[in-house]
Amino acid sequence: MSNLKDYVNKYSYNINFDAEDNIYIARCAELTSISAHGKSQEDALKEIKVAVLNTLEWIKKDGEKIPEPQSSQIHKNFKEKDDVKTNHISELEIPNVSEINLKGFKE
């Protein structure tokens, strides 16, 4: 990727609500030491993307390798394997709907 913003937009983000502080906390899967927060999920996502972009600029300036997006790594690893087998829906164990209630599986 040629542009740092491309990395920012392809990275994976996780946003959780912190009830104690009444804020949303966002984290980046590729840069695990970075977090940001906001009053809404949208604010938290904007803030983490700013923090990630600043970090990538610092990484680039120091001549370090910029982490590839996790989705690119998974796709690359998947393509490289010749022996990948796919599961068909008929091969998966799917519970009968009558075996499930609102609390989970019936005992």
WOHU-V537017 format. One record per residue. N is the residue number from 0. PHI is phi in whole degrees, 0 to 359 (NA if undefined). OMEGA is omega as a letter, one per 30 degrees, with the letter a starting at -180 (NA if undefined). D_LAST is the distance of its C-alpha to the last C-alpha in Angstrom with 2 decimals. Layout:
((N:PHI:OMEGA:D_LAST) (N:PHI:OMEGA:D_LAST))
//
This chain:
((0:NA:a:51.11) (1:270:a:54.43) (2:247:l:53.51) (3:298:l:51.52) (4:295:l:50.08) (5:297:l:48.56) (6:298:a:46.60) (7:304:a:45.54) (8:284:l:44.27) (9:262:l:42.38) (10:289:l:40.68) (11:261:a:37.03) (12:234:l:36.35) (13:233:a:33.43) (14:237:l:33.71) (15:234:l:31.71) (16:269:l:32.34) (17:256:a:33.50) (18:294:a:32.94) (19:297:a:35.17) (20:261:l:38.14) (21:58:l:37.19) (22:222:l:37.94) (23:260:l:36.47) (24:246:a:36.81) (25:249:l:37.36) (26:226:l:37.40) (27:253:a:38.67) (28:295:a:36.72) (29:280:a:40.00) (30:234:a:41.78) (31:293:a:39.22) (32:275:a:41.73) (33:256:l:42.45) (34:215:l:40.80) (35:210:a:42.04) (36:221:l:41.03) (37:199:l:41.75) (38:284:l:41.13) (39:227:l:39.28) (40:299:a:37.38) (41:296:l:40.53) (42:297:a:42.76) (43:297:l:40.62) (44:295:l:40.68) (45:300:a:44.45) (46:294:a:45.00) (47:292:l:43.02) (48:294:l:44.91) (49:295:a:48.20) (50:296:l:47.23) (51:294:l:46.20) (52:299:l:49.47) (53:299:l:51.50) (54:294:l:49.80) (55:296:l:50.43) (56:298:l:54.06) (57:294:l:54.35) (58:299:a:52.75) (59:296:l:55.14) (60:300:l:58.11) (61:278:l:57.40) (62:76:l:57.24) (63:277:l:53.65) (64:281:l:51.27) (65:280:a:49.16) (66:298:l:45.47) (67:288:l:44.33) (68:301:a:41.54) (69:303:a:38.14) (70:297:l:37.77) (71:290:l:41.07) (72:295:a:40.05) (73:296:a:36.84) (74:298:l:38.83) (75:297:l:41.59) (76:296:a:39.34) (77:295:a:37.55) (78:292:a:40.95) (79:286:a:42.32) (80:274:l:39.78) (81:276:a:40.93) (82:261:a:37.90) (83:291:l:35.32) (84:249:l:32.83) (85:257:l:31.03) (86:267:l:27.59) (87:271:a:27.63) (88:304:a:24.87) (89:290:a:24.33) (90:275:a:23.75) (91:278:l:20.95) (92:273:a:17.30) (93:248:a:16.26) (94:292:l:12.84) (95:292:a:13.33) (96:303:a:13.69) (97:291:l:11.79) (98:272:a:8.51) (99:243:l:9.38) (100:240:a:10.09) (101:294:a:12.69) (102:266:a:10.77) (103:128:a:9.20) (104:280:l:6.32) (105:288:a:3.75) (106:267:NA:0.00))
//
